[in-house]
Amino acid sequence: MTATTENTRTNLLGLSRDRMESFFLSIGEKKFRAAQVMKWIHHEGCDDFHAMTNLSKALRTKLTDVAEIRGPGVVYEGSSSDGTRKWVLEVEDGSYVETVLIPAEGGKRRTLCVSSQVGCSLDCSFCSTGKQGFQRNLTAAEIIGQVWVATRSAGPQRDTSNRAVTNVVMMGMGEPLMNYDNVVPAMKLMLDDDGYGLSKRRVTLSTSGVVPMIERLGDELDVSLAISLHAANDELRNELVPLNRKYNIDRLLEACRGYLGKCSDTRMITIEYTLIKGVNDQHEHAAQLASILEGLPCKINLIPFNPFPHSGYEKPSRNQVMRFQQWLYELGYTAPVRMTRGDDIDAACGQLVGRVKDRTRRHERYIQSIQIDAD
Protein backbone atom coordinates (compact mmCIF):
# COMPACT_ATOMS: atom_id res chain seq x y z
CA MET A 1 0.00 0.00 0.00
CA THR A 2 1.33 3.44 -0.86
CA ALA A 3 1.67 6.06 1.82
CA THR A 4 -1.18 8.52 2.12
CA THR A 5 -0.40 11.91 0.63
CA GLU A 6 -1.60 15.18 2.10
CA ASN A 7 -4.08 15.55 -0.74
CA THR A 8 -5.48 12.01 -0.59
CA ARG A 9 -7.18 10.40 2.36
CA THR A 10 -7.53 6.62 2.37
CA ASN A 11 -11.11 5.36 2.47
CA LEU A 12 -11.06 2.67 5.16
CA LEU A 13 -14.54 1.33 4.36
CA GLY A 14 -13.39 -1.17 1.74
CA LEU A 15 -10.19 -2.42 3.41
CA SER A 16 -10.10 -6.12 4.32
CA ARG A 17 -8.25 -7.09 7.49
CA ASP A 18 -4.85 -7.55 5.86
CA ARG A 19 -5.15 -4.26 3.98
CA MET A 20 -6.35 -2.46 7.11
CA GLU A 21 -3.37 -3.81 9.05
CA SER A 22 -1.04 -2.65 6.27
CA PHE A 23 -2.61 0.80 6.41
CA PHE A 24 -1.98 1.16 10.14
CA LEU A 25 1.59 -0.03 9.78
CA SER A 26 2.10 2.54 7.00
CA ILE A 27 1.14 5.38 9.37
CA GLY A 28 3.34 4.11 12.22
CA GLU A 29 0.62 2.38 14.27
CA LYS A 30 0.24 -1.17 15.61
CA LYS A 31 -1.64 -3.82 13.62
CA PHE A 32 -4.22 -4.39 16.37
CA ARG A 33 -5.72 -0.99 15.59
CA ALA A 34 -7.17 -2.58 12.46
CA ALA A 35 -9.59 -4.78 14.43
CA GLN A 36 -10.67 -1.84 16.60
CA VAL A 37 -11.48 0.39 13.65
CA MET A 38 -13.13 -2.41 11.66
CA LYS A 39 -15.56 -3.00 14.52
CA TRP A 40 -16.43 0.68 14.68
CA ILE A 41 -17.06 0.82 10.93
CA HIS A 42 -18.91 -2.45 10.36
CA HIS A 43 -20.46 -3.29 13.75
CA GLU A 44 -21.37 0.23 14.82
CA GLY A 45 -21.87 1.83 11.40
CA CYS A 46 -19.56 4.65 12.51
CA ASP A 47 -18.03 7.10 10.03
CA ASP A 48 -16.62 9.60 12.56
CA PHE A 49 -13.15 8.90 13.96
CA HIS A 50 -13.77 11.24 16.90
CA ALA A 51 -16.59 8.93 18.06
CA MET A 52 -14.19 5.96 18.35
CA THR A 53 -13.74 6.24 22.09
CA ASN A 54 -11.30 3.34 22.57
CA LEU A 55 -8.73 5.12 20.37
CA SER A 56 -6.42 7.76 21.80
CA LYS A 57 -7.21 11.37 20.99
CA ALA A 58 -3.92 11.65 19.10
CA LEU A 59 -4.78 8.66 16.89
CA ARG A 60 -8.27 9.97 16.23
CA THR A 61 -6.77 13.27 15.09
CA LYS A 62 -4.22 11.49 12.91
CA LEU A 63 -6.91 9.36 11.28
CA THR A 64 -8.99 12.44 10.53
CA ASP A 65 -6.00 13.87 8.65
CA VAL A 66 -5.03 10.77 6.63
CA ALA A 67 -8.17 8.68 6.30
CA GLU A 68 -11.94 8.74 5.92
CA ILE A 69 -14.93 6.41 6.04
CA ARG A 70 -16.99 7.24 2.98
CA GLY A 71 -19.91 5.15 1.83
CA PRO A 72 -22.12 5.63 -1.21
CA GLY A 73 -24.80 8.30 -1.05
CA VAL A 74 -28.43 7.20 -0.71
CA VAL A 75 -30.45 8.68 -3.57
CA TYR A 76 -33.60 6.61 -3.05
CA GLU A 77 -34.88 4.09 -0.55
CA GLY A 78 -38.15 2.31 -1.25
CA SER A 79 -40.17 -0.55 0.19
CA SER A 80 -42.27 -3.05 -1.72
CA SER A 81 -45.65 -4.31 -0.63
CA ASP A 82 -43.98 -7.68 0.08
CA GLY A 83 -41.40 -6.17 2.44
CA THR A 84 -38.54 -5.99 -0.08
CA ARG A 85 -36.43 -2.83 0.25
CA LYS A 86 -34.38 -1.22 -2.51
CA TRP A 87 -31.68 1.42 -2.30
CA VAL A 88 -30.45 3.47 -5.23
CA LEU A 89 -26.92 4.55 -4.34
CA GLU A 90 -24.71 7.21 -5.91
CA VAL A 91 -21.08 6.19 -6.33
CA GLU A 92 -17.93 8.20 -6.98
CA ASP A 93 -18.52 9.27 -10.59
CA GLY A 94 -22.17 10.20 -10.07
CA SER A 95 -23.48 6.93 -11.50
CA TYR A 96 -26.13 4.94 -9.68
CA VAL A 97 -26.15 1.32 -8.52
CA GLU A 98 -28.95 -0.57 -6.85
CA THR A 99 -29.07 -3.01 -3.96
CA VAL A 100 -32.06 -4.96 -2.66
CA LEU A 101 -32.88 -6.47 0.76
CA ILE A 102 -35.27 -9.44 0.61
CA PRO A 103 -36.89 -10.73 3.81
CA ALA A 104 -37.97 -14.38 4.13
CA GLU A 105 -38.90 -16.98 6.75
CA GLY A 106 -41.03 -14.50 8.66
CA GLY A 107 -38.25 -11.91 8.62
CA LYS A 108 -35.62 -14.21 10.17
CA ARG A 109 -33.71 -14.42 6.87
CA ARG A 110 -32.75 -11.10 5.27
CA THR A 111 -30.84 -11.47 2.03
CA LEU A 112 -29.04 -8.51 0.50
CA CYS A 113 -28.54 -8.57 -3.26
CA VAL A 114 -25.32 -6.64 -3.95
CA SER A 115 -24.07 -5.07 -7.20
CA SER A 116 -20.47 -5.38 -8.41
CA GLN A 117 -20.38 -3.11 -11.47
CA VAL A 118 -22.00 0.08 -12.72
CA GLY A 119 -24.14 -1.51 -15.41
CA CYS A 120 -22.92 -4.83 -16.73
CA SER A 121 -20.10 -5.78 -19.04
CA LEU A 122 -22.07 -8.78 -20.34
CA ASP A 123 -25.17 -8.59 -22.52
CA CYS A 124 -27.47 -11.45 -21.54
CA SER A 125 -30.50 -11.12 -23.77
CA PHE A 126 -33.11 -11.61 -21.02
CA CYS A 127 -31.68 -9.10 -18.49
CA SER A 128 -32.64 -5.42 -18.47
CA THR A 129 -29.48 -4.48 -16.56
CA GLY A 130 -27.36 -5.72 -19.45
CA LYS A 131 -29.23 -3.46 -21.87
CA GLN A 132 -28.06 -0.35 -20.00
CA GLY A 133 -24.43 -0.75 -21.01
CA PHE A 134 -21.36 -0.63 -18.80
CA GLN A 135 -19.48 2.17 -17.08
CA ARG A 136 -16.91 0.65 -14.72
CA ASN A 137 -16.15 -1.77 -11.93
CA LEU A 138 -17.16 -0.82 -8.41
CA THR A 139 -14.40 -0.43 -5.84
CA ALA A 140 -14.28 -2.67 -2.78
CA ALA A 141 -15.57 0.29 -0.73
CA GLU A 142 -18.52 0.74 -3.09
CA ILE A 143 -19.35 -2.97 -2.92
CA ILE A 144 -19.13 -3.36 0.86
CA GLY A 145 -20.72 0.09 1.13
CA GLN A 146 -24.00 -1.48 0.03
CA VAL A 147 -23.88 -3.85 3.01
CA TRP A 148 -22.87 -0.93 5.24
CA VAL A 149 -25.84 1.18 4.12
CA ALA A 150 -28.31 -1.66 4.64
CA THR A 151 -27.00 -2.55 8.10
CA ARG A 152 -26.73 1.09 9.20
CA SER A 153 -30.42 1.53 8.44
CA ALA A 154 -31.13 -0.90 11.30
CA GLY A 155 -28.68 0.65 13.78
CA PRO A 156 -25.52 -0.86 15.39
CA GLN A 157 -25.06 -4.60 14.78
CA ARG A 158 -23.89 -5.69 18.21
CA ASP A 159 -26.42 -8.54 18.50
CA THR A 160 -25.36 -11.15 15.94
CA SER A 161 -28.53 -13.17 16.61
CA ASN A 162 -30.66 -10.46 15.02
CA ARG A 163 -28.63 -9.15 12.10
CA ALA A 164 -30.06 -6.61 9.68
CA VAL A 165 -28.48 -8.69 6.90
CA THR A 166 -28.22 -12.46 7.39
CA ASN A 167 -27.21 -13.43 3.85
CA VAL A 168 -25.48 -11.72 0.93
CA VAL A 169 -25.80 -12.69 -2.71
CA MET A 170 -23.54 -11.12 -5.33
CA MET A 171 -26.40 -11.13 -7.82
CA GLY A 172 -27.05 -7.43 -8.38
CA MET A 173 -25.84 -5.29 -11.26
CA GLY A 174 -22.75 -6.63 -13.00
CA GLU A 175 -20.69 -9.82 -13.33
CA PRO A 176 -18.75 -10.25 -10.06
CA LEU A 177 -15.91 -12.28 -11.53
CA MET A 178 -15.20 -9.55 -14.09
CA ASN A 179 -14.36 -7.38 -11.05
CA TYR A 180 -12.43 -10.01 -9.12
CA ASP A 181 -9.85 -7.77 -7.44
CA ASN A 182 -12.52 -5.66 -5.75
CA VAL A 183 -15.17 -8.32 -5.12
CA VAL A 184 -12.86 -10.68 -3.19
CA PRO A 185 -11.72 -8.11 -0.56
CA ALA A 186 -15.35 -7.06 -0.09
CA MET A 187 -16.44 -10.67 0.44
CA LYS A 188 -13.60 -11.16 2.93
CA LEU A 189 -15.09 -8.29 4.93
CA MET A 190 -18.51 -9.96 4.80
CA LEU A 191 -16.97 -13.10 6.32
CA ASP A 192 -14.62 -11.47 8.85
CA ASP A 193 -15.82 -11.51 12.47
CA ASP A 194 -14.70 -7.89 12.80
CA GLY A 195 -16.60 -7.12 9.60
CA TYR A 196 -20.07 -8.64 9.15
CA GLY A 197 -19.31 -12.12 10.48
CA LEU A 198 -21.38 -14.02 7.94
CA SER A 199 -20.95 -17.76 7.36
CA LYS A 200 -19.33 -18.70 4.05
CA ARG A 201 -22.51 -20.66 3.33
CA ARG A 202 -24.49 -17.43 3.65
CA VAL A 203 -22.39 -15.48 1.15
CA THR A 204 -23.09 -16.45 -2.46
CA LEU A 205 -21.33 -15.32 -5.61
CA SER A 206 -23.34 -15.67 -8.80
CA THR A 207 -21.51 -15.81 -12.13
CA SER A 208 -22.45 -16.27 -15.75
CA GLY A 209 -19.38 -18.47 -16.09
CA VAL A 210 -16.02 -16.68 -16.14
CA VAL A 211 -14.16 -19.98 -15.96
CA PRO A 212 -10.58 -18.81 -15.15
CA MET A 213 -11.86 -16.68 -12.28
CA ILE A 214 -13.94 -19.56 -10.86
CA GLU A 215 -10.72 -21.58 -10.74
CA ARG A 216 -8.87 -18.69 -9.07
CA LEU A 217 -11.68 -18.04 -6.57
CA GLY A 218 -11.45 -21.58 -5.27
CA ASP A 219 -7.84 -20.91 -4.23
CA GLU A 220 -8.83 -17.88 -2.10
CA LEU A 221 -12.36 -18.34 -0.79
CA ASP A 222 -14.96 -21.07 -0.58
CA VAL A 223 -18.15 -19.04 -0.48
CA SER A 224 -21.28 -20.53 -2.00
CA LEU A 225 -21.26 -20.50 -5.80
CA ALA A 226 -24.24 -19.96 -8.09
CA ILE A 227 -24.13 -20.41 -11.85
CA SER A 228 -26.44 -18.42 -14.15
CA LEU A 229 -26.97 -21.27 -16.59
CA HIS A 230 -30.42 -20.66 -18.16
CA ALA A 231 -29.91 -23.15 -20.98
CA ALA A 232 -28.81 -26.78 -21.22
CA ASN A 233 -27.19 -26.73 -24.66
CA ASP A 234 -24.53 -24.47 -26.13
CA GLU A 235 -26.59 -23.30 -29.11
CA LEU A 236 -29.32 -21.82 -26.93
CA ARG A 237 -26.95 -20.59 -24.22
CA ASN A 238 -24.89 -18.75 -26.83
CA GLU A 239 -28.04 -16.77 -27.59
CA LEU A 240 -29.09 -16.13 -24.00
CA VAL A 241 -25.66 -15.74 -22.37
CA PRO A 242 -23.09 -14.59 -24.97
CA LEU A 243 -20.20 -15.37 -22.60
CA ASN A 244 -20.91 -19.03 -23.38
CA ARG A 245 -19.21 -18.57 -26.76
CA LYS A 246 -15.94 -18.15 -24.85
CA TYR A 247 -16.53 -20.60 -22.01
CA ASN A 248 -18.99 -23.29 -23.05
CA ILE A 249 -21.14 -25.44 -20.81
CA ASP A 250 -18.68 -28.34 -20.59
CA ARG A 251 -15.83 -26.04 -19.50
CA LEU A 252 -18.10 -24.24 -17.05
CA LEU A 253 -19.36 -27.39 -15.34
CA GLU A 254 -15.83 -28.77 -15.15
CA ALA A 255 -14.76 -25.58 -13.37
CA CYS A 256 -17.67 -26.04 -10.96
CA ARG A 257 -16.49 -29.56 -10.11
CA GLY A 258 -13.00 -28.20 -9.53
CA TYR A 259 -14.37 -25.46 -7.27
CA LEU A 260 -16.28 -27.94 -5.12
CA GLY A 261 -13.11 -30.02 -4.82
CA LYS A 262 -11.35 -27.05 -3.21
CA CYS A 263 -14.11 -26.29 -0.66
CA SER A 264 -13.33 -27.14 2.94
CA ASP A 265 -16.70 -28.83 3.50
CA THR A 266 -19.44 -30.59 1.57
CA ARG A 267 -21.07 -28.07 -0.72
CA MET A 268 -23.48 -27.84 -3.64
CA ILE A 269 -23.53 -25.54 -6.66
CA THR A 270 -26.71 -23.54 -7.16
CA ILE A 271 -27.89 -23.63 -10.77
CA GLU A 272 -29.97 -20.59 -11.72
CA TYR A 273 -32.38 -21.23 -14.56
CA THR A 274 -34.62 -18.43 -15.81
CA LEU A 275 -37.71 -19.89 -17.48
CA ILE A 276 -38.69 -18.03 -20.66
CA LYS A 277 -41.93 -18.87 -22.46
CA GLY A 278 -41.35 -21.03 -25.51
CA VAL A 279 -37.57 -20.64 -25.31
CA ASN A 280 -36.24 -22.97 -22.60
CA ASP A 281 -39.32 -24.23 -20.75
CA GLN A 282 -40.19 -27.42 -22.63
CA HIS A 283 -39.78 -31.07 -21.61
CA GLU A 284 -36.77 -31.51 -23.90
CA HIS A 285 -35.02 -28.66 -22.06
CA ALA A 286 -35.71 -30.26 -18.67
CA ALA A 287 -34.31 -33.57 -19.95
CA GLN A 288 -31.18 -31.87 -21.31
CA LEU A 289 -30.69 -30.00 -18.03
CA ALA A 290 -30.95 -33.18 -15.98
CA SER A 291 -28.50 -34.90 -18.32
CA ILE A 292 -25.71 -32.29 -18.24
CA LEU A 293 -25.96 -31.91 -14.44
CA GLU A 294 -25.71 -35.63 -13.74
CA GLY A 295 -23.04 -36.29 -11.12
CA LEU A 296 -22.64 -32.63 -10.14
CA PRO A 297 -23.71 -31.89 -6.53
CA CYS A 298 -26.18 -29.12 -7.21
CA LYS A 299 -29.59 -27.65 -6.62
CA ILE A 300 -31.66 -25.88 -9.27
CA ASN A 301 -33.44 -22.58 -8.72
CA LEU A 302 -36.17 -21.93 -11.26
CA ILE A 303 -36.77 -18.22 -11.91
CA PRO A 304 -39.79 -17.20 -14.00
CA PHE A 305 -38.68 -14.49 -16.42
CA ASN A 306 -39.35 -10.95 -15.20
CA PRO A 307 -40.56 -8.99 -18.25
CA PHE A 308 -39.16 -5.61 -19.25
CA PRO A 309 -40.15 -3.42 -22.23
CA HIS A 310 -39.09 -4.58 -25.70
CA SER A 311 -37.24 -7.67 -24.46
CA GLY A 312 -38.97 -9.91 -26.98
CA TYR A 313 -39.46 -12.54 -24.27
CA GLU A 314 -42.48 -13.53 -22.21
CA LYS A 315 -43.02 -15.02 -18.78
CA PRO A 316 -44.31 -18.60 -18.87
CA SER A 317 -47.63 -19.39 -17.26
CA ARG A 318 -47.68 -20.65 -13.70
CA ASN A 319 -48.90 -24.01 -14.98
CA GLN A 320 -45.93 -24.28 -17.34
CA VAL A 321 -43.51 -23.41 -14.54
CA MET A 322 -45.07 -26.12 -12.37
CA ARG A 323 -44.86 -28.62 -15.25
CA PHE A 324 -41.16 -27.87 -15.73
CA GLN A 325 -40.59 -28.28 -12.01
CA GLN A 326 -42.42 -31.64 -12.05
CA TRP A 327 -40.37 -32.88 -15.03
CA LEU A 328 -37.16 -32.14 -13.12
CA TYR A 329 -38.55 -33.85 -10.03
CA GLU A 330 -39.32 -36.96 -12.07
CA LEU A 331 -35.74 -36.85 -13.38
CA GLY A 332 -34.38 -36.82 -9.83
CA TYR A 333 -33.93 -33.10 -9.12
CA THR A 334 -35.51 -30.82 -6.55
CA ALA A 335 -36.09 -27.45 -8.20
CA PRO A 336 -37.75 -24.77 -6.07
CA VAL A 337 -39.32 -21.84 -7.87
CA ARG A 338 -37.90 -18.52 -6.77
CA MET A 339 -40.75 -16.24 -5.82
CA THR A 340 -40.77 -12.90 -7.62
CA ARG A 341 -40.07 -10.23 -5.03
CA GLY A 342 -40.10 -6.45 -5.22
CA ASP A 343 -41.38 -6.20 -8.80
CA ASP A 344 -43.55 -3.20 -7.84
CA ILE A 345 -40.34 -1.22 -7.16
CA ASP A 346 -38.35 -2.78 -10.06
CA ALA A 347 -36.29 -4.88 -7.65
CA ALA A 348 -36.91 -8.33 -9.12
CA CYS A 349 -34.26 -10.51 -10.76
CA GLY A 350 -32.98 -8.95 -13.98
CA GLN A 351 -34.69 -5.61 -13.33
CA LEU A 352 -31.92 -3.64 -11.61
CA VAL A 353 -30.93 -0.78 -13.88
CA GLY A 354 -29.59 2.34 -12.20
CA ARG A 355 -28.30 5.27 -14.23
CA VAL A 356 -25.25 4.31 -16.28
CA LYS A 357 -22.93 6.54 -18.30
CA ASP A 358 -22.72 4.01 -21.08
CA ARG A 359 -19.22 3.95 -22.57
CA THR A 360 -20.17 0.96 -24.70
CA ARG A 361 -23.16 2.76 -26.31
CA ARG A 362 -25.03 -0.51 -25.82
CA HIS A 363 -28.11 1.26 -24.47
CA GLU A 364 -28.12 3.67 -27.41
CA ARG A 365 -27.96 0.79 -29.89
CA TYR A 366 -30.70 -1.05 -27.99
CA ILE A 367 -33.03 1.96 -28.17
CA GLN A 368 -32.28 2.37 -31.88
CA SER A 369 -33.15 -1.27 -32.51
CA ILE A 370 -36.45 -0.81 -30.69
CA GLN A 371 -37.27 2.21 -32.85
CA ILE A 372 -36.42 0.31 -36.05
CA ASP A 373 -38.64 -2.58 -35.01
CA ALA A 374 -41.47 -0.15 -34.23
CA ASP A 375 -41.19 1.38 -37.70
Secondary structure, 3 states (H helix, E strand, C coil): CCCCCCCCCEEHHHCCHHHHHHHHHHCCCCCCHHHHHHHHHHHCCCCCHHHCCCCCHHHHHHHHHHEECCCCEEEEEEECCCCCEEEEEECCCCCEEEEEEEEEHHHCEEEEECCCEEECCCCCCCCCHHHHCEEEECCHHHHHHHHHHHHHCCCCCCCHHHCCCCEEEECCCCCHHHHHHHHHHHHHHHHCCCCCCCCHHHEEEEECCCHHHHHHHHHHCCCEEEEECCCCCHHHHHHHCHHHHCCCHHHHHHHHHHHHHHCCCCCCEEEEEEECCCCCCCHHHHHHHHHHCCCCCEEEEEEECCCCCCCCCCCCCHHHHHHHHHHHHHCCCCCCECCCCCHHHCCCCCCCCCCCCCCCCHHHHHHHHHHHHHC
